[in-house]
Amino acid sequence: MASPASTEPLLRESRYEAPSIQLWLGLGLAAVIVWGLGRNALFGDSTPNGYVILTALLSVIALLLIGRRRDPVMTAARSGFHGGMFGFFLSMPILSMSGAEMSLSEATVDTVGWSLVLTVIGFEAGYWTRRPTAHRDDAEHCLFVLTYRQRRWLFNLMWIGVALWVFVLLDYAVAADVPLLSVMLTMRGEVEGARPGAEPALNTYIAGLLGSATYMSTACASALLTIPGPTSRSTRALAWTTLGLCAFAGWLRGSRAMFFYAFAPILTTEWPRLASTSMSRATRILVVAVALSVLALAWGGQSAMRGADIRKYEAGADGIGVDSYTQGALDIFAELGPIVEAFPALFPYQYGKSLIPLFLGWVPRPLWPGKPYSFSMFANFIKGETLEQRSASIAVGLTGEGYGQGGLIGVLVWGVLFGLACRWVDERLGRMPRHHPLRLQLAGICGIWAAMIVRGSPPEMFYMGLYAWLFVWLMARYLTRHCMVDPRALFDTPPQAAADSSSV
């Protein structure tokens, strides 16, 4: 039997410090605020809305002063909320790139401003309703170990997930009578030459589940790469290839939300390697900066190419400019004004009715023809569209949906409810062993999930993130139950007791 000292290298290799996302986010938001105000002072642009500045400062104060000593992973969903609020509602007005206020009355602008303030206040009130739970340290000395059979099983599941994604694409290709490659490389648009009215064998729900099996692949690849043990170079190379392939698959889906979900696994797998090495802090910051720059370019490329076959793209590098797409993707602030003016003037307050799709959205509409639609449908109606002829779902955000439920009181209630939900998520992340190989990946997904719910209609964004979370959570449960051992128990057990227990 190995000695306790022989496990120390494995313990050190599996240990890493999680990134302080809450602190980084708070400092980043403060820097953007200073930049926006300075830009207006120097270039004479209009002063940002005072309510917007107040809301942004509330987020910065909350991130930098409240709960900053907590385990960074236990702040993932909360950081996602504040990042989503700032990015989607506050950043454009602060940078003077939103012209929404010019077309709104003064009363509407004030109501929109108070809605933003109450969303943050309500969220923080709901989040801190319960006292912080102390992190359990009884599993901190445990070591994750994979047997040869378990490594083989994870390796097979890694490729099965990719195969299921290809199978979903193949199902549509056969039904539409088009080449598989054309389906794969058409980003969120009509496949050229597709048969009109093609009906794949898989229904929408099953296809969505199987297509999201790529997150099972990324979870298996991360486990193979981060759990210490004998792993061949070819296996590690294939695991990294799988992470890159699944990120590319998410990029091809054309959804900005799925873009972030798809790139989270590869980033959260690389971080423990950076954090556990002797690399200097400056070098690590440089690596992170380079990674974020690559992500920005990929995001700009997705925004430029989506809607058609990427092989047809002809604009070149000049067409991939992040500035060209930032306002359309982030300026959800512009959607709040029409919502405020429409409720209750055009539509009655919903009083929570739009929560029904959140809990029962999985019920197929043929089985429940009268199932309520998500709240974003009202944004379509406001623009003069109909149920039969409408554009893709318009993001109204958590604040917009809250206002449609009951005015400013609805905004406050929606913020409190979301704060309670994010606190529950962060507490569950805190129950996982601090150095669980998939804990950081789950935290990243939950943070993105929270930010996307802030941006879009909660029911729609909830189900979009559910499959990404579900596969990683299932793999994390498997590793906790079957691959986590406590070396101290092996070495502290007397030989005779061990022999007696083995004979039972």
C-alpha positions in Angstrom: 0.0 0.0 0.0 1.2 3.5 -0.8 2.2 5.8 2.0 0.5 9.1 2.8 3.5 10.9 1.4 3.1 9.3 -2.0 -0.4 10.9 -2.4 0.9 14.4 -1.7 1.9 15.1 -5.3 -1.5 14.1 -6.5 -3.2 16.2 -3.9 -1.1 19.2 -4.8 -1.8 18.6 -8.5 -5.5 18.6 -8.0 -5.6 21.7 -5.8 -6.2 25.1 -7.3 -7.5 28.5 -6.3 -10.8 29.5 -8.0 -10.7 32.9 -9.8 -12.2 35.8 -7.7 -14.9 36.6 -10.3 -16.8 38.8 -7.9 -13.8 41.0 -7.2 -12.7 41.1 -10.9 -16.2 41.9 -12.0 -16.6 44.7 -9.5 -13.4 46.3 -10.5 -14.2 45.8 -14.2 -17.6 47.5 -13.8 -16.0 50.4 -11.9 -13.5 50.8 -14.7 -16.3 51.0 -17.3 -18.2 53.6 -15.3 -15.1 55.7 -15.0 -14.4 55.3 -18.7 -17.9 56.2 -19.7 -18.1 59.3 -17.5 -14.6 60.4 -18.6 -15.6 59.9 -22.2 -18.6 62.1 -21.8 -16.6 64.8 -20.0 -13.8 64.9 -22.7 -15.9 64.5 -25.8 -19.0 66.5 -24.7 -21.5 63.7 -25.2 -24.7 63.7 -23.2 -24.5 62.8 -19.5 -25.6 59.2 -18.8 -29.0 58.7 -17.1 -28.6 59.3 -13.4 -30.7 56.2 -12.5 -28.4 54.1 -14.7 -25.3 55.4 -12.9 -27.0 54.8 -9.5 -27.9 51.2 -10.4 -24.3 50.6 -11.7 -22.8 52.0 -8.5 -25.1 49.8 -6.4 -23.8 46.7 -8.3 -20.2 47.8 -7.8 -20.7 48.4 -4.1 -22.5 45.1 -3.7 -19.7 43.2 -5.4 -16.7 44.9 -3.8 -18.1 45.2 -0.2 -20.7 42.6 0.4 -19.7 38.9 0.7 -16.3 39.4 -0.8 -14.7 36.9 1.7 -16.9 34.0 0.5 -15.6 31.1 -1.5 -15.4 32.6 -5.1 -17.4 29.7 -6.5 -20.2 30.3 -4.1 -20.8 33.7 -5.7 -21.1 32.5 -9.3 -24.9 33.0 -9.8 -24.8 36.4 -7.9 -21.9 37.6 -10.1 -23.8 36.4 -13.2 -26.8 38.5 -12.2 -24.8 41.7 -11.7 -22.8 41.0 -14.8 -26.0 40.5 -16.8 -27.6 43.7 -15.4 -24.6 45.8 -16.2 -23.9 44.3 -19.6 -27.4 44.2 -20.9 -29.1 47.2 -19.3 -26.4 49.7 -18.1 -23.3 49.5 -20.3 -24.7 51.0 -23.4 -26.4 54.1 -21.7 -23.2 54.6 -19.6 -21.1 54.6 -22.8 -23.6 56.9 -24.5 -24.3 54.4 -27.2 -28.1 54.0 -26.5 -30.5 56.5 -28.0 -33.6 54.9 -26.5 -34.2 57.8 -24.1 -34.6 60.3 -26.9 -37.9 58.7 -28.0 -39.3 58.3 -24.5 -41.3 60.7 -22.3 -39.7 62.0 -19.1 -42.1 60.0 -17.0 -41.2 56.8 -18.9 -37.5 57.4 -18.5 -38.0 57.9 -14.7 -40.0 54.7 -14.4 -37.4 52.7 -16.4 -34.7 54.1 -14.1 -36.5 53.2 -10.9 -37.2 49.7 -12.4 -33.4 49.1 -12.8 -32.7 50.4 -9.3 -35.4 48.2 -7.7 -34.2 45.1 -9.6 -30.8 45.3 -8.0 -32.2 46.2 -4.5 -34.7 43.4 -4.7 -32.1 40.9 -5.8 -29.7 41.7 -3.0 -32.5 41.7 -0.5 -33.6 38.2 -1.7 -30.1 36.9 -1.9 -29.1 37.8 1.6 -32.4 36.8 3.2 -30.7 33.7 4.6 -27.5 33.8 6.6 -24.4 32.6 4.7 -23.8 28.9 5.1 -20.3 27.9 6.2 -18.4 25.8 3.7 -18.0 22.1 4.8 -14.4 21.2 4.9 -14.8 17.5 5.7 -14.2 16.6 2.0 -11.3 18.9 1.4 -8.7 16.1 2.0 -10.4 13.8 -0.4 -8.8 12.8 -3.7 -10.5 12.0 -7.0 -9.2 8.8 -8.5 -10.2 7.2 -11.8 -9.7 3.5 -12.3 -8.7 2.2 -15.7 -12.3 1.1 -16.3 -13.7 4.5 -15.3 -11.3 6.3 -17.5 -12.3 4.1 -20.4 -15.9 4.7 -19.7 -15.5 8.5 -19.6 -13.5 8.4 -22.8 -16.3 6.5 -24.5 -19.0 8.8 -23.2 -16.9 11.8 -24.4 -17.3 10.6 -28.0 -20.9 9.4 -27.6 -21.9 13.0 -26.7 -20.3 14.3 -29.9 -21.9 11.4 -31.9 -25.4 12.3 -30.6 -24.9 16.0 -31.7 -24.0 14.7 -35.2 -26.9 12.3 -35.2 -29.4 15.2 -34.6 -27.9 17.1 -37.5 -28.0 14.0 -39.7 -31.7 13.5 -38.8 -32.5 16.9 -40.2 -30.2 16.5 -43.2 -32.0 13.3 -44.2 -35.4 14.9 -43.7 -34.5 18.0 -45.7 -32.5 16.1 -48.3 -29.4 18.3 -48.0 -25.8 17.4 -47.2 -24.8 17.0 -43.6 -22.0 19.5 -43.9 -24.4 22.1 -45.1 -26.6 21.6 -42.0 -23.6 21.7 -39.8 -22.1 24.9 -41.2 -25.4 26.9 -41.5 -25.5 29.1 -38.5 -29.0 29.8 -37.3 -30.7 30.2 -40.7 -32.4 28.3 -43.5 -30.3 25.6 -45.0 -29.8 26.3 -48.7 -31.7 23.7 -50.8 -33.6 22.3 -47.9 -37.0 20.6 -48.7 -39.8 22.9 -47.6 -41.7 21.7 -44.5 -39.1 19.0 -43.7 -40.1 17.1 -40.6 -37.2 15.3 -38.8 -37.9 12.0 -37.0 -36.8 13.6 -33.7 -39.2 16.1 -32.1 -37.9 19.4 -30.9 -37.5 18.4 -27.2 -35.7 15.2 -27.9 -33.5 16.8 -30.5 -32.6 19.6 -28.0 -31.7 17.1 -25.4 -29.5 14.9 -27.7 -27.9 18.0 -29.3 -26.8 19.2 -25.9 -25.0 16.0 -25.2 -21.9 17.8 -26.2 -21.9 19.1 -22.6 -21.6 15.5 -21.4 -18.6 15.3 -23.7 -17.0 18.4 -22.2 -17.6 17.2 -18.7 -15.9 13.8 -19.5 -13.0 15.6 -21.2 -12.5 17.9 -18.2 -12.5 15.0 -15.8 -9.9 13.2 -17.9 -7.7 16.3 -18.0 -8.0 17.5 -14.4 -8.1 14.3 -12.3 -4.5 13.3 -11.7 -3.5 9.9 -12.8 -1.9 7.9 -15.6 -3.3 9.4 -18.8 -1.7 8.8 -22.2 -0.7 11.8 -24.4 -3.1 10.6 -27.1 -6.0 10.6 -24.6 -5.2 14.1 -23.4 -4.9 15.3 -26.9 -8.2 13.9 -27.8 -9.8 15.4 -24.7 -8.6 18.8 -25.6 -9.8 18.3 -29.2 -13.2 17.4 -27.9 -13.4 20.6 -25.8 -12.4 22.6 -28.9 -14.9 20.7 -31.1 -17.8 21.2 -28.7 -16.9 24.9 -28.4 -17.0 25.1 -32.2 -20.4 23.3 -32.2 -21.8 25.8 -29.8 -20.4 28.7 -31.9 -22.1 27.2 -35.0 -25.5 27.3 -33.3 -25.6 31.1 -33.8 -27.0 31.8 -30.4 -25.0 34.3 -28.3 -26.2 32.5 -25.1 -25.1 29.1 -26.4 -21.8 30.7 -27.5 -20.9 31.4 -23.9 -22.1 28.1 -22.6 -20.0 26.3 -25.2 -16.8 28.1 -24.4 -17.2 27.9 -20.6 -15.9 24.3 -20.3 -12.7 24.8 -22.1 -11.9 27.9 -20.1 -12.8 26.3 -16.7 -10.7 23.3 -17.6 -7.6 25.4 -18.4 -7.9 27.5 -15.3 -6.9 24.8 -12.8 -3.8 24.1 -14.8 -2.9 27.8 -14.8 -3.6 28.2 -11.1 -1.7 25.1 -10.0 1.5 25.9 -11.9 4.4 28.1 -10.9 3.4 30.6 -13.6 3.6 34.2 -12.3 0.5 36.2 -11.7 1.4 38.6 -14.5 1.7 35.7 -17.0 -1.6 34.3 -15.9 -3.3 37.6 -16.3 -1.8 37.9 -19.8 -3.1 34.4 -20.7 -6.5 35.3 -19.5 -6.4 38.6 -21.5 -5.5 36.8 -24.7 -8.3 34.2 -24.1 -10.8 37.0 -23.6 -9.6 38.7 -26.8 -10.0 35.5 -28.8 -13.5 35.1 -27.3 -14.4 38.7 -28.4 -13.2 38.0 -32.0 -15.2 34.7 -32.1 -18.3 36.5 -30.8 -17.9 39.1 -33.5 -17.5 36.4 -36.1 -20.6 34.7 -35.0 -22.6 37.9 -35.1 -21.4 38.6 -38.6 -21.8 35.1 -40.1 -25.0 33.9 -38.5 -28.1 33.5 -40.6 -26.5 31.6 -43.5 -23.9 29.1 -44.4 -20.5 30.3 -43.0 -18.9 29.2 -46.3 -20.8 31.9 -48.0 -19.4 34.7 -45.9 -17.5 37.2 -48.0 -17.0 40.3 -45.9 -13.6 39.1 -44.6 -12.0 40.4 -41.4 -13.4 43.9 -41.9 -16.9 42.5 -41.3 -16.0 41.0 -37.9 -16.1 44.1 -35.8 -17.3 43.7 -32.3 -18.5 47.4 -32.2 -20.8 46.6 -35.1 -22.8 44.1 -33.1 -22.4 45.2 -29.5 -25.3 47.6 -29.3 -27.8 45.2 -30.9 -26.7 42.4 -28.6 -26.4 44.3 -25.3 -28.8 47.3 -25.5 -31.8 45.7 -23.8 -32.3 49.0 -22.0 -34.0 50.2 -25.2 -36.6 47.5 -24.8 -37.8 48.6 -21.4 -39.4 51.8 -22.5 -42.1 50.2 -24.8 -42.8 47.6 -22.0 -43.4 50.4 -19.4 -45.6 52.3 -21.9 -47.6 49.2 -22.8 -48.5 48.1 -19.2 -51.2 48.6 -18.2 -52.2 51.0 -21.0 -52.4 48.3 -23.7 -52.1 45.0 -21.8 -53.2 44.2 -18.3 -50.6 43.3 -15.6 -49.9 39.5 -15.7 -49.6 39.0 -11.9 -47.3 36.0 -12.3 -49.1 34.3 -15.1 -46.0 34.2 -17.3 -44.3 32.0 -14.7 -46.4 29.1 -15.9 -44.1 28.4 -18.9 -41.2 28.3 -16.4 -42.6 25.3 -14.5 -44.6 23.7 -17.3 -42.8 24.8 -20.4 -41.7 21.2 -21.0 -45.3 20.1 -21.7 -45.7 19.9 -25.5 -48.1 22.4 -26.9 -50.1 19.7 -28.8 -51.0 18.2 -25.4 -51.9 21.6 -24.0 -53.0 24.0 -26.7 -53.9 26.7 -24.2 -50.5 26.8 -22.5 -49.5 30.5 -21.9 -46.7 31.8 -24.0 -43.6 33.4 -22.5 -43.7 37.1 -21.7 -41.5 38.0 -24.6 -44.5 37.5 -26.9 -45.8 40.9 -25.6 -42.7 42.5 -27.1 -43.6 41.1 -30.4 -47.2 42.3 -30.1 -45.9 45.8 -29.2 -44.0 45.9 -32.4 -47.2 45.0 -34.4 -46.3 41.4 -35.0 -48.6 38.4 -34.6 -48.3 34.9 -33.2 -48.2 33.5 -36.7 -45.8 36.1 -38.2 -43.2 37.3 -35.7 -39.5 37.7 -35.5 -37.3 35.7 -33.1 -38.0 36.1 -29.4 -37.2 39.7 -28.3 -35.3 40.0 -25.1 -37.2 42.0 -22.5 -35.1 41.0 -19.6 -35.9 40.2 -16.0 -36.7 43.9 -15.3 -39.1 44.1 -18.2 -40.9 41.0 -17.3 -41.1 42.0 -13.7 -42.7 45.3 -14.7 -45.3 43.5 -16.8 -46.4 41.5 -13.8 -47.3 44.4 -11.6 -45.4 47.7 -12.3 -42.6 48.7 -10.0 -43.9 46.3 -7.3 -43.6 43.5 -9.8 -40.0 44.6 -10.6 -39.1 44.4 -6.9 -40.8 41.0 -6.4 -39.1 39.6 -9.5 -35.7 40.8 -8.2 -36.3 39.2 -4.8 -37.4 35.9 -6.3 -34.4 35.8 -8.6 -32.1 36.6 -5.6 -33.6 33.7 -3.7 -33.0 31.4 -6.7 -29.4 32.5 -7.2 -28.7 32.1 -3.5 -30.0 28.5 -3.6 -27.7 27.8 -6.6 -24.6 29.2 -4.9 -25.3 27.3 -1.7 -25.5 24.1 -3.7 -22.2 24.9 -5.4 -20.7 25.4 -1.9 -21.7 21.9 -0.8 -19.4 20.4 -3.5 -15.8 19.6 -2.5 -13.8 22.7 -3.0 -11.5 21.0 -5.6 -14.1 18.9 -7.4 -12.9 18.6 -11.0 -16.3 19.8 -12.4 -17.1 22.4 -9.7 -15.6 25.3 -11.5 -17.3 24.3 -14.8 -20.7 24.1 -13.0 -20.1 27.5 -11.5 -19.3 29.0 -14.9 -22.4 27.6 -16.4 -24.6 28.8 -13.5 -23.1 32.3 -13.8 -23.8 32.4 -17.5 -27.3 30.9 -16.9 -28.1 33.7 -14.4 -26.8 36.4 -16.8 -28.9 35.0 -19.7 -32.1 35.0 -17.5 -31.4 38.6 -16.7 -31.1 39.4 -20.4 -34.0 37.4 -21.8 -37.4 36.1 -20.8 -36.8 33.9 -17.8 -38.7 30.8 -19.0 -37.0 30.7 -22.3 -33.5 31.4 -20.9 -34.1 28.9 -18.1 -34.7 26.0 -20.5 -31.9 27.1 -22.8 -29.4 26.7 -20.0 -31.1 23.6 -18.4 -29.5 21.0 -20.7 -26.1 22.5 -20.5 -26.3 22.4 -16.7 -28.0 19.0 -16.5 -25.3 16.9 -18.2 -22.4 18.5 -16.3 -24.3 18.1 -13.0 -25.0 14.4 -13.7 -21.3 13.8 -14.4 -20.3 15.7 -11.3 -22.7 13.5 -9.2 -21.1 10.4 -10.7 -17.6 11.5 -9.8 -18.6 12.4 -6.3 -20.2 9.1 -5.6 -17.8 6.7 -7.3 -14.5 8.4 -7.8 -13.9 10.4 -4.5 -11.7 8.7 -1.9 -10.3 9.8 1.4 -6.6 8.8 1.6 -6.6 9.3 5.4 -9.1 6.4 5.8 -6.8 4.1 4.0 -3.8 4.9 6.2 -5.6 5.3 9.5 -7.4 2.0 9.4 -5.5 -0.7 11.5 -4.4 -3.7 9.5 -6.6 -6.2 11.4 -9.7 -3.9 11.1 -9.1 -3.7 7.4 -8.8 -7.4 7.1 -12.0 -7.9 9.1 -13.9 -5.4 7.0 -12.7 -7.0 3.7 -14.0 -10.4 4.8 -17.5 -9.1 5.4 
